[in-house]
Amino acid sequence: MAEPKDFVLPAVLAFLGLLAFFSGGSDVPVLDEVLPYVCAAPFMIPACIIFSSRLGEVEKVGLSLSEGVMTTEQYLEYKRAESITGQQSIGYAIMIGSAISAGVIFVIGFVSLFFIAALSLGSTGNEFENTALFFWGLLKICFWIYVGSHVVIARPWQYFVDDEEDGPVEEKRTLECPSCSTAIRVPMSYTGWARCPPCGEEFKI
């Protein structure tokens, strides 16, 4: 679990980023749209990366496999870490998708503006400015999606929501298959026949 001191640096960077975002501006419409993000990005992006890496860090489960099996506590901890990793994978997918989309939009926008400028031959029409604002609007959407993806990775709700299961978890015991010696987990109260998944051997408990 992250400690309060771990958030000092990202908090300072985020504050500087917001300060730069609201203080940037220009009388030129295009620059007035672009400058706040250009000034804030060098602070906001590192703040998001540090925040998600520290708050979203998943503690590795140390398994004692001297007998080739997990204890019930280790198994539950392993499943919890697996669930967290699954949630964070969604955040990583969103982050990568937004970054790739921003790169594609930037290239397409740059090429489009280049052709518009070349074909306008110094015309004072608004087509160039409108096109630039259109692609910049798409880049802004990618930027905020990227920021949001780090929130998914960090999982700040873990401090407010109980991750434990709603119902009681039934403890299990470990048996050894008499045919292939594979460790099999079964409920503590179960009696009857069991089947070994690897070899298909059935035996009575």
C-alpha positions as CSV (number, residue, x, y, z in Angstrom):
1,M,0.0,0.0,0.0
2,A,1.4,3.4,-1.0
3,E,2.3,5.9,1.7
4,P,1.3,9.6,1.7
5,K,4.9,10.7,1.1
6,D,4.8,8.8,-2.2
7,F,2.3,11.3,-3.6
8,V,4.2,14.5,-2.8
9,L,6.0,14.6,-6.2
10,P,3.0,13.8,-8.4
11,A,0.9,16.2,-6.4
12,V,3.4,19.0,-7.0
13,L,3.7,18.2,-10.7
14,A,-0.1,18.1,-11.1
15,F,-0.4,21.4,-9.3
16,L,2.2,23.0,-11.6
17,G,0.5,21.5,-14.6
18,L,-2.9,22.9,-13.6
19,L,-1.3,26.3,-12.9
20,A,0.4,26.2,-16.4
21,F,-2.9,25.1,-18.0
22,F,-5.0,28.0,-16.6
23,S,-2.3,30.6,-17.1
24,G,-1.5,29.8,-20.7
25,G,-3.3,31.6,-23.5
26,S,-3.0,33.9,-26.5
27,D,-5.1,36.4,-28.5
28,V,-4.7,34.1,-31.5
29,P,-7.6,31.6,-31.4
30,V,-5.4,28.6,-32.4
31,L,-2.6,29.4,-30.0
32,D,-5.2,30.1,-27.3
33,E,-6.4,26.5,-27.7
34,V,-2.9,24.9,-28.0
35,L,-0.7,26.8,-25.4
36,P,-2.5,25.6,-22.2
37,Y,-2.0,22.0,-23.2
38,V,1.6,22.5,-24.4
39,C,2.5,24.2,-21.1
40,A,0.7,21.7,-18.9
41,A,1.7,18.5,-20.6
42,P,5.3,18.4,-19.4
43,F,4.0,18.4,-15.8
44,M,0.7,16.5,-16.1
45,I,2.0,13.5,-18.0
46,P,4.9,12.7,-15.5
47,A,2.5,13.3,-12.7
48,C,0.0,10.7,-14.1
49,I,2.8,8.2,-14.7
50,I,4.2,8.5,-11.2
51,F,0.8,8.5,-9.6
52,S,-0.4,5.3,-11.4
53,S,2.9,3.5,-10.9
54,R,2.9,4.1,-7.1
55,L,-0.8,3.9,-6.3
56,G,-1.4,1.0,-8.7
57,E,1.5,-1.1,-7.6
58,V,0.4,-4.7,-7.0
59,E,2.2,-6.5,-4.2
60,K,3.6,-9.8,-5.5
61,V,2.4,-12.9,-3.7
62,G,5.2,-14.9,-2.2
63,L,4.3,-18.6,-2.6
64,S,5.8,-21.3,-0.5
65,L,5.9,-24.3,-2.8
66,S,8.1,-26.6,-0.8
67,E,5.4,-29.2,-1.2
68,G,4.3,-28.0,-4.6
69,V,0.9,-26.5,-3.3
70,M,-0.5,-23.2,-2.2
71,T,-2.1,-22.6,1.2
72,T,-5.6,-21.2,1.2
73,E,-4.4,-17.8,2.2
74,Q,-1.9,-17.7,-0.6
75,Y,-4.5,-18.8,-3.1
76,L,-6.9,-16.1,-2.1
77,E,-4.2,-13.5,-2.2
78,Y,-3.1,-14.8,-5.6
79,K,-6.7,-14.5,-7.0
80,R,-7.0,-11.0,-5.6
81,A,-3.8,-9.9,-7.3
82,E,-5.0,-11.6,-10.5
83,S,-8.2,-9.6,-10.3
84,I,-6.4,-6.3,-9.8
85,T,-4.1,-7.1,-12.8
86,G,-7.1,-7.8,-15.0
87,Q,-8.6,-4.4,-14.1
88,Q,-5.4,-2.6,-14.7
89,S,-4.9,-4.2,-18.1
90,I,-8.0,-2.3,-19.2
91,G,-6.3,0.9,-18.1
92,Y,-3.1,0.0,-20.0
93,A,-5.2,-0.8,-23.1
94,I,-6.9,2.6,-22.9
95,M,-3.6,4.3,-22.4
96,I,-1.9,2.7,-25.3
97,G,-4.9,3.1,-27.5
98,S,-5.1,6.9,-26.7
99,A,-1.4,7.4,-27.4
100,I,-1.5,5.6,-30.7
101,S,-4.7,7.4,-31.7
102,A,-3.1,10.8,-30.8
103,G,0.0,9.9,-33.0
104,V,-2.2,8.9,-36.0
105,I,-4.4,12.0,-35.6
106,F,-1.3,14.2,-35.4
107,V,0.2,12.8,-38.6
108,I,-3.1,13.0,-40.5
109,G,-3.7,16.5,-39.3
110,F,-0.2,17.7,-40.2
111,V,-0.4,16.3,-43.7
112,S,-3.9,17.8,-44.1
113,L,-2.8,21.2,-43.0
114,F,0.3,21.0,-45.2
115,F,-1.9,20.4,-48.3
116,I,-4.3,23.0,-47.4
117,A,-1.5,25.6,-46.9
118,A,0.1,24.5,-50.2
119,L,-3.2,24.7,-52.2
120,S,-4.4,28.0,-50.6
121,L,-1.4,29.9,-52.0
122,G,-1.6,32.6,-49.3
123,S,-5.4,32.8,-49.1
124,T,-6.8,34.3,-46.0
125,G,-9.7,31.9,-45.7
126,N,-10.6,30.2,-42.5
127,E,-10.3,26.7,-43.8
128,F,-6.7,26.2,-42.4
129,E,-7.7,27.5,-39.0
130,N,-10.9,25.5,-38.8
131,T,-9.1,22.3,-39.8
132,A,-6.4,22.9,-37.3
133,L,-9.0,23.4,-34.5
134,F,-10.8,20.2,-35.6
135,F,-7.7,18.0,-35.3
136,W,-6.6,19.8,-32.1
137,G,-10.0,19.0,-30.6
138,L,-9.4,15.3,-31.4
139,L,-6.0,15.5,-29.7
140,K,-7.5,17.1,-26.6
141,I,-9.9,14.1,-26.3
142,C,-7.0,11.7,-26.6
143,F,-5.1,13.7,-23.9
144,W,-7.9,13.5,-21.4
145,I,-8.6,9.8,-22.2
146,Y,-4.8,9.2,-21.5
147,V,-5.1,11.0,-18.2
148,G,-8.2,8.9,-17.3
149,S,-6.4,5.7,-18.2
150,H,-3.9,6.3,-15.4
151,V,-6.8,6.6,-12.9
152,V,-7.9,3.2,-13.9
153,I,-4.4,1.8,-13.5
154,A,-4.0,3.5,-10.1
155,R,-7.4,2.3,-8.8
156,P,-7.8,5.0,-6.2
157,W,-11.2,3.5,-5.2
158,Q,-9.3,0.7,-3.5
159,Y,-9.1,2.9,-0.4
160,F,-12.9,3.4,-0.3
161,V,-14.2,0.0,-1.4
162,D,-13.7,-3.3,0.4
163,D,-12.1,-5.8,-2.1
164,E,-13.0,-8.8,0.0
165,E,-15.7,-11.2,-1.3
166,D,-19.3,-10.6,-0.2
167,G,-19.8,-14.1,1.1
168,P,-17.6,-16.4,3.1
169,V,-14.8,-18.3,1.3
170,E,-14.8,-22.0,1.9
171,E,-11.5,-23.3,2.8
172,K,-10.0,-26.1,0.7
173,R,-7.6,-28.9,1.3
174,T,-5.0,-30.4,-1.0
175,L,-4.9,-34.0,-2.0
176,E,-2.5,-35.9,-4.1
177,C,-3.6,-37.9,-7.1
178,P,-2.6,-41.6,-6.5
179,S,-1.9,-42.1,-10.2
180,C,0.2,-39.1,-11.2
181,S,0.9,-37.3,-7.8
182,T,-0.7,-34.0,-9.0
183,A,-1.9,-31.8,-6.2
184,I,-5.7,-31.3,-6.3
185,R,-7.6,-28.7,-4.3
186,V,-11.0,-29.7,-2.9
187,P,-13.4,-28.2,-0.4
188,M,-12.7,-29.2,3.2
189,S,-16.1,-30.7,3.7
190,Y,-16.3,-32.6,0.5
191,T,-16.4,-36.4,0.6
192,G,-17.0,-38.7,-2.4
193,W,-15.3,-39.2,-5.7
194,A,-12.8,-36.8,-7.3
195,R,-11.3,-36.7,-10.8
196,C,-7.7,-35.6,-11.5
197,P,-7.8,-33.0,-14.3
198,P,-4.4,-33.9,-15.8
199,C,-4.7,-37.7,-16.0
200,G,-8.4,-38.3,-15.6
201,E,-8.0,-40.8,-12.7
202,E,-11.0,-41.1,-10.4
203,F,-10.4,-41.9,-6.7
204,K,-12.5,-41.8,-3.5
205,I,-11.9,-39.2,-0.8
